[in-house]
Amino acid sequence: ISLKSKHNIIVDSSLNGMGRGAGNVPTELIICYLNKAKYKFKNVVQCIYTQINPLKRKYVWGYNVPQLIAAEFNCHPNFINYLINNGVNDYESIHKTISLILPKGRLNYKADLIEKILK
C-alpha cells in the first residue's frame, strides 16, 4: 500500500475507542500525545460529540477489564465473552483460564477449547 502523507507514521485508532474489545487506541487520546503534529483536536472532539456519542448510546463498545485480558493474551475476545456468559467473571479466574489455552489456539475462537478447560 502506498499512502501519501506529510507524516511518517500511521497509527491505527478509532474515535472514542469505537470497536470491539481493548485493542483500539482512542484517536482523541493519541492526538493529545502526538500534538506536535498539529492535528486539529477540536475537529476530532466535535465529531465525537455529533456522530459517535449518539451511536455509543445505542450500541455498547469500548474498553473493559475482561477484554483487556484478551488483549494481554492476544486471544479472540469471544473466549472472554464465553467465560463471562458462563459465570466466570473475576479477573483471576478469567486470567487463569485463558492462560491454559495454547497460544496458537487463542487466535481463532472455538468454543470446544474453552469448554474442555472449564470441565
ROLUM-774089 format. One record per residue: residue number from 1; x, y, z of N, C-alpha, C in turn. Coordinates in pm, 1 decimal. Layout:
<keros>
(kero NUM, (X, Y, Z), (X, Y, Z), (X, Y, Z)) ...
</keros>
This chain:
<keros>
(kero 1, (85.7, -117.7, 0.0), (0.0, 0.0, 0.0), (89.6, 123.0, 0.0)) (kero 2, (57.0, 215.5, -82.8), (130.8, 340.3, -90.3), (36.6, 453.8, -50.9)) (kero 3, (71.9, 523.1, 56.1), (-8.8, 634.9, 103.3), (74.9, 761.8, 99.1)) (kero 4, (13.8, 869.3, 53.6), (83.6, 997.4, 51.7), (39.9, 1075.9, 174.5)) (kero 5, (137.8, 1117.7, 253.3), (108.9, 1191.4, 375.0), (230.1, 1274.3, 411.3)) (kero 6, (206.2, 1384.8, 478.7), (318.0, 1465.3, 526.8), (375.2, 1406.0, 656.0)) (kero 7, (307.1, 1304.2, 709.2), (352.2, 1238.9, 831.7), (424.4, 1109.5, 797.2)) (kero 8, (520.9, 1070.1, 879.6), (597.5, 948.9, 850.9), (555.0, 829.2, 935.2)) (kero 9, (440.8, 838.7, 1000.0), (391.0, 727.8, 1080.8), (239.5, 719.3, 1066.4)) (kero 10, (187.5, 598.8, 1068.3), (43.0, 577.7, 1063.1), (2.7, 503.8, 1190.5)) (kero 11, (-97.6, 555.4, 1260.0), (-146.5, 494.6, 1383.4), (-289.8, 448.4, 1359.5)) (kero 12, (-315.0, 322.6, 1386.9), (-449.8, 267.6, 1375.3), (-525.1, 304.4, 1502.7)) (kero 13, (-624.8, 387.8, 1490.3), (-700.9, 432.3, 1606.5), (-847.6, 445.2, 1567.4)) (kero 14, (-930.1, 472.8, 1666.1), (-1072.7, 489.8, 1639.4), (-1129.1, 596.5, 1731.5)) (kero 15, (-1228.4, 669.3, 1682.1), (-1289.4, 774.4, 1762.4), (-1358.7, 715.0, 1883.4)) (kero 16, (-1325.5, 769.0, 1999.7), (-1387.2, 730.0, 2125.9), (-1370.1, 580.8, 2154.6)) (kero 17, (-1262.8, 521.8, 2100.5), (-1236.1, 380.5, 2124.3), (-1336.2, 288.5, 2058.1)) (kero 18, (-1408.5, 338.8, 1957.7), (-1512.2, 259.3, 1891.8), (-1450.2, 134.8, 1832.2)) (kero 19, (-1502.3, 23.0, 1867.9), (-1450.6, -101.8, 1818.3), (-1479.3, -212.2, 1916.5)) (kero 20, (-1425.8, -324.8, 1887.9), (-1454.2, -442.6, 1968.3), (-1337.1, -470.1, 2060.2)) (kero 21, (-1359.2, -462.5, 2189.9), (-1257.7, -501.3, 2284.7), (-1158.6, -392.5, 2318.6)) (kero 22, (-1042.6, -436.0, 2361.8), (-944.8, -345.1, 2419.9), (-835.6, -301.7, 2324.3)) (kero 23, (-843.8, -337.8, 2199.3), (-733.5, -312.8, 2108.8), (-732.4, -180.7, 2036.6)) (kero 24, (-832.3, -97.3, 2053.5), (-839.3, 26.7, 1978.3), (-794.3, 145.1, 2062.1)) (kero 25, (-689.3, 210.9, 2016.7), (-646.6, 331.7, 2085.6), (-740.7, 444.9, 2042.9)) (kero 26, (-795.1, 519.4, 2139.2), (-882.5, 630.2, 2102.9), (-804.6, 740.8, 2029.0)) (kero 27, (-855.6, 780.9, 1914.1), (-790.8, 883.5, 1832.5), (-766.4, 1009.9, 1912.2)) (kero 28, (-866.7, 1050.7, 1990.8), (-855.0, 1176.1, 2064.7), (-742.8, 1171.2, 2168.9)) (kero 29, (-713.3, 1053.9, 2223.0), (-604.4, 1043.2, 2320.3), (-468.2, 1040.7, 2252.8)) (kero 30, (-457.9, 970.1, 2142.0), (-329.5, 963.0, 2073.0), (-294.5, 1098.1, 2010.7)) (kero 31, (-396.4, 1174.2, 1969.7), (-369.8, 1308.3, 1917.7), (-310.5, 1396.8, 2026.4)) (kero 32, (-361.7, 1384.0, 2148.2), (-304.4, 1461.7, 2259.0), (-157.5, 1427.4, 2276.9)) (kero 33, (-125.6, 1301.2, 2264.0), (12.6, 1256.9, 2276.9), (98.0, 1306.3, 2160.4)) (kero 34, (40.7, 1306.3, 2040.7), (113.9, 1345.2, 1920.0), (89.1, 1490.8, 1881.8)) (kero 35, (64.2, 1575.8, 1977.6), (22.5, 1712.7, 1947.4), (123.1, 1792.2, 1866.3)) (kero 36, (246.5, 1749.3, 1858.1), (346.1, 1819.0, 1777.4), (311.6, 1812.6, 1629.0)) (kero 37, (228.5, 1717.4, 1590.6), (191.7, 1700.5, 1450.6), (84.1, 1800.8, 1407.9)) (kero 38, (35.8, 1879.9, 1500.9), (-62.6, 1984.0, 1472.4), (-196.0, 1929.3, 1420.8)) (kero 39, (-238.5, 1816.4, 1476.0), (-370.0, 1763.7, 1441.5), (-476.2, 1855.5, 1500.4)) (kero 40, (-590.2, 1862.2, 1437.7), (-697.0, 1952.0, 1480.7), (-786.1, 1880.6, 1581.8)) (kero 41, (-745.6, 1886.8, 1707.0), (-813.0, 1818.9, 1816.5), (-959.8, 1860.6, 1825.1)) (kero 42, (-987.3, 1987.7, 1807.9), (-1124.2, 2039.3, 1816.8), (-1215.6, 1968.1, 1716.5)) (kero 43, (-1168.4, 1945.1, 1596.1), (-1249.4, 1877.5, 1494.2), (-1279.2, 1733.1, 1533.1)) (kero 44, (-1181.3, 1666.7, 1591.8), (-1199.8, 1527.3, 1634.1), (-1303.9, 1519.6, 1744.9)) (kero 45, (-1291.7, 1606.2, 1843.4), (-1386.3, 1605.9, 1956.2), (-1526.9, 1642.5, 1907.9)) (kero 46, (-1536.8, 1738.1, 1817.8), (-1667.6, 1775.0, 1763.2), (-1732.7, 1656.1, 1692.7)) (kero 47, (-1654.7, 1580.9, 1618.3), (-1706.5, 1461.0, 1550.7), (-1754.8, 1358.2, 1653.0)) (kero 48, (-1682.4, 1343.1, 1761.5), (-1724.1, 1250.5, 1867.9), (-1859.5, 1293.6, 1923.6)) (kero 49, (-1873.4, 1423.1, 1953.8), (-1999.2, 1472.2, 2010.8), (-2116.3, 1457.2, 1915.0)) (kero 50, (-2094.1, 1487.8, 1788.2), (-2207.2, 1488.5, 1695.0), (-2236.0, 1354.3, 1630.2)) (kero 51, (-2135.1, 1272.8, 1608.0), (-2152.2, 1148.0, 1533.7), (-2137.5, 1021.8, 1619.1)) (kero 52, (-2037.0, 1019.1, 1704.2), (-2003.8, 897.0, 1777.6), (-2088.5, 880.4, 1904.0)) (kero 53, (-2104.9, 986.0, 1981.6), (-2181.3, 972.7, 2106.1), (-2323.9, 920.8, 2085.5)) (kero 54, (-2396.1, 965.8, 1982.9), (-2529.2, 906.6, 1960.6), (-2522.3, 755.6, 1933.7)) (kero 55, (-2420.0, 713.0, 1861.7), (-2403.4, 568.7, 1837.1), (-2368.3, 494.7, 1965.5)) (kero 56, (-2284.7, 556.1, 2048.1), (-2242.3, 490.1, 2172.6), (-2359.6, 472.7, 2269.3)) (kero 57, (-2455.4, 563.3, 2263.6), (-2574.1, 547.5, 2347.6), (-2658.5, 429.4, 2300.6)) (kero 58, (-2653.7, 401.8, 2170.9), (-2733.6, 293.8, 2114.6), (-2662.1, 158.7, 2121.6)) (kero 59, (-2531.4, 158.6, 2097.2), (-2452.2, 35.8, 2095.0), (-2344.7, 43.9, 2202.4)) (kero 60, (-2307.6, -68.2, 2256.2), (-2205.6, -70.8, 2360.9), (-2073.1, -114.8, 2300.8)) (kero 61, (-1967.5, -40.9, 2329.9), (-1834.2, -80.5, 2288.0), (-1734.8, -17.1, 2382.4)) (kero 62, (-1611.8, -53.4, 2363.1), (-1504.1, 14.5, 2432.0), (-1432.5, -73.0, 2533.2)) (kero 63, (-1349.1, -7.9, 2602.5), (-1257.4, -68.7, 2696.7), (-1330.4, -127.0, 2817.1)) (kero 64, (-1292.0, -247.4, 2855.1), (-1331.9, -303.9, 2983.4), (-1223.5, -402.0, 3024.9)) (kero 65, (-1212.4, -427.8, 3152.2), (-1102.2, -509.4, 3203.9), (-1101.5, -651.2, 3147.0)) (kero 66, (-1215.1, -721.1, 3140.6), (-1207.6, -855.7, 3081.1), (-1151.8, -855.2, 2938.6)) (kero 67, (-1189.5, -756.9, 2857.2), (-1136.1, -751.8, 2721.4), (-988.2, -714.6, 2721.2)) (kero 68, (-943.3, -646.5, 2824.2), (-800.6, -617.8, 2837.9), (-722.6, -748.4, 2852.1)) (kero 69, (-779.6, -846.1, 2920.6), (-714.7, -976.6, 2933.8), (-701.5, -1041.9, 2796.1)) (kero 70, (-803.2, -1027.4, 2712.6), (-794.2, -1080.9, 2575.8), (-678.3, -1016.0, 2501.9)) (kero 71, (-663.0, -886.3, 2517.6), (-551.8, -816.6, 2452.2), (-417.6, -862.8, 2509.1)) (kero 72, (-411.5, -881.1, 2639.8), (-287.1, -926.7, 2704.1), (-241.1, -1060.8, 2647.4)) (kero 73, (-335.3, -1151.8, 2626.4), (-302.7, -1285.9, 2578.5), (-311.3, -1298.6, 2426.3)) (kero 74, (-343.6, -1189.3, 2358.7), (-358.7, -1191.1, 2213.3), (-455.7, -1301.7, 2171.7)) (kero 75, (-571.0, -1300.1, 2236.7), (-669.7, -1403.9, 2206.4), (-799.3, -1342.3, 2155.6)) (kero 76, (-877.6, -1423.1, 2088.8), (-1005.2, -1378.3, 2034.1), (-1095.7, -1336.0, 2149.9)) (kero 77, (-1161.6, -1219.8, 2140.1), (-1245.6, -1171.3, 2250.4), (-1365.8, -1259.9, 2282.7)) (kero 78, (-1405.1, -1346.9, 2191.4), (-1518.6, -1434.4, 2222.2), (-1486.2, -1535.8, 2331.7)) (kero 79, (-1358.2, -1566.0, 2352.6), (-1323.0, -1652.7, 2466.5), (-1365.0, -1583.7, 2596.5)) (kero 80, (-1338.3, -1456.0, 2606.8), (-1375.1, -1380.4, 2726.4), (-1526.3, -1374.7, 2739.2)) (kero 81, (-1594.0, -1346.8, 2628.3), (-1740.8, -1341.2, 2631.6), (-1799.4, -1473.9, 2678.2)) (kero 82, (-1743.7, -1583.8, 2629.8), (-1791.9, -1716.3, 2669.2), (-1777.6, -1734.0, 2820.4)) (kero 83, (-1661.3, -1698.9, 2873.2), (-1639.0, -1714.3, 3017.3), (-1738.5, -1632.2, 3098.1)) (kero 84, (-1755.1, -1506.6, 3061.5), (-1846.4, -1419.1, 3135.2), (-1989.9, -1471.2, 3126.5)) (kero 85, (-2030.9, -1514.3, 3008.2), (-2166.5, -1567.6, 2991.1), (-2189.1, -1697.7, 3067.6)) (kero 86, (-2079.7, -1762.0, 3109.2), (-2090.5, -1886.7, 3184.5), (-2046.8, -1869.4, 3329.9)) (kero 87, (-2057.0, -1747.7, 3379.5), (-2036.9, -1721.0, 3521.5), (-1893.2, -1704.3, 3567.1)) (kero 88, (-1798.5, -1706.6, 3476.6), (-1658.0, -1683.0, 3513.3), (-1631.9, -1536.3, 3485.3)) (kero 89, (-1633.5, -1454.1, 3590.4), (-1623.4, -1310.9, 3565.1), (-1527.3, -1235.5, 3655.5)) (kero 90, (-1448.3, -1305.4, 3734.9), (-1348.1, -1234.3, 3813.8), (-1212.7, -1242.6, 3742.8)) (kero 91, (-1130.6, -1143.7, 3766.0), (-1003.4, -1130.9, 3695.4), (-917.4, -1256.0, 3706.0)) (kero 92, (-897.6, -1305.4, 3825.6), (-808.9, -1420.7, 3846.2), (-855.8, -1543.4, 3767.7)) (kero 93, (-985.3, -1571.0, 3772.0), (-1037.8, -1688.6, 3703.3), (-1028.0, -1675.7, 3551.6)) (kero 94, (-1061.2, -1557.0, 3500.4), (-1050.8, -1535.5, 3355.3), (-905.8, -1547.5, 3312.0)) (kero 95, (-817.6, -1481.9, 3385.1), (-674.5, -1482.5, 3351.8), (-619.7, -1625.3, 3352.7)) (kero 96, (-651.3, -1699.6, 3456.6), (-601.9, -1837.3, 3467.4), (-655.1, -1924.3, 3353.8)) (kero 97, (-783.9, -1911.3, 3323.6), (-845.2, -1994.0, 3219.3), (-784.4, -1964.1, 3082.7)) (kero 98, (-770.8, -1838.0, 3048.5), (-714.2, -1801.3, 2918.4), (-568.8, -1846.2, 2908.5)) (kero 99, (-496.2, -1839.8, 3018.7), (-355.6, -1881.4, 3016.4), (-340.0, -2029.9, 2985.4)) (kero 100, (-445.4, -2108.9, 3008.0), (-440.0, -2252.2, 2981.7), (-461.3, -2288.7, 2834.5)) (kero 101, (-505.0, -2192.0, 2755.4), (-521.2, -2215.8, 2611.8), (-385.7, -2192.9, 2545.5)) (kero 102, (-342.0, -2286.6, 2465.7), (-214.4, -2270.4, 2396.3), (-219.5, -2147.1, 2307.0)) (kero 103, (-107.9, -2073.7, 2295.4), (-108.0, -1950.0, 2217.3), (-167.2, -1962.9, 2076.9)) (kero 104, (-138.4, -2072.2, 2005.6), (-194.1, -2089.3, 1871.1), (-345.7, -2099.3, 1874.0)) (kero 105, (-399.8, -2161.0, 1977.6), (-543.2, -2180.0, 1988.9), (-619.1, -2055.3, 2028.5)) (kero 106, (-548.7, -1953.8, 2074.8), (-614.1, -1830.8, 2120.4), (-660.2, -1740.2, 2006.9)) (kero 107, (-602.1, -1756.0, 1890.8), (-626.3, -1661.6, 1782.0), (-765.2, -1672.3, 1721.3)) (kero 108, (-816.4, -1793.5, 1705.7), (-948.8, -1815.3, 1647.1), (-1038.7, -1879.9, 1750.9)) (kero 109, (-1152.4, -1820.0, 1772.7), (-1243.0, -1869.9, 1875.3), (-1301.3, -2005.1, 1837.4)) (kero 110, (-1288.0, -2098.2, 1930.7), (-1350.8, -2229.8, 1919.5), (-1403.4, -2264.4, 2058.1)) (kero 111, (-1534.1, -2273.4, 2068.0), (-1597.7, -2296.9, 2197.5), (-1547.1, -2424.1, 2263.8)) (kero 112, (-1516.1, -2527.7, 2186.1), (-1474.2, -2654.0, 2246.3), (-1343.5, -2639.7, 2324.3)) (kero 113, (-1255.7, -2549.6, 2283.9), (-1130.9, -2529.2, 2358.0), (-1158.1, -2480.6, 2500.8)) (kero 114, (-1243.0, -2383.0, 2511.6), (-1272.6, -2324.8, 2641.9), (-1361.9, -2418.1, 2723.3)) (kero 115, (-1450.8, -2492.0, 2657.8), (-1537.4, -2586.7, 2727.2), (-1455.9, -2697.5, 2793.0)) (kero 116, (-1354.3, -2746.8, 2723.8), (-1267.8, -2851.7, 2779.7), (-1196.4, -2803.7, 2904.6)) (kero 117, (-1153.2, -2681.3, 2905.5), (-1082.4, -2626.9, 3020.9), (-1175.2, -2611.4, 3139.9)) (kero 118, (-1297.3, -2572.6, 3114.5), (-1393.0, -2549.0, 3224.2), (-1446.1, -2677.5, 3286.0)) (kero 119, (-1429.4, -2790.2, 3216.8), (-1482.5, -2917.9, 3270.2), (-1393.3, -2974.4, 3375.3)) 
</keros>
